[in-house]
Amino acid sequence: MVAIHQPAEFLPIGLKMLTVSEAANLLGAHINSVRRWADMGLLPSYRIGLRGDRRFRPEEISSFLTSQRQG
């Protein structure tokens, strides 16, 4: 599977985005696991800033968590 990273300009202004650490805390996982899942395309992520930091939408974290519990 190929990772798909959306540029941040496609997001509505003022939308709360989660950092890798925040996403990891919500998922009960290590930050490297969250990065790997994003790279694999399992967890949608958005790249922001010049460094290309990852950000995650809370509802996509919830969907991912639900799909992992059902699987």
Buried (B, 14 or more C-beta within 10 A) or exposed (E): EEBEBEEBEEBEEEEEBBBBEBBBEBBEBEBEBBBBBBBEEBBBBBBBEEEEBBBBBBEBBEEBBEEEEEE
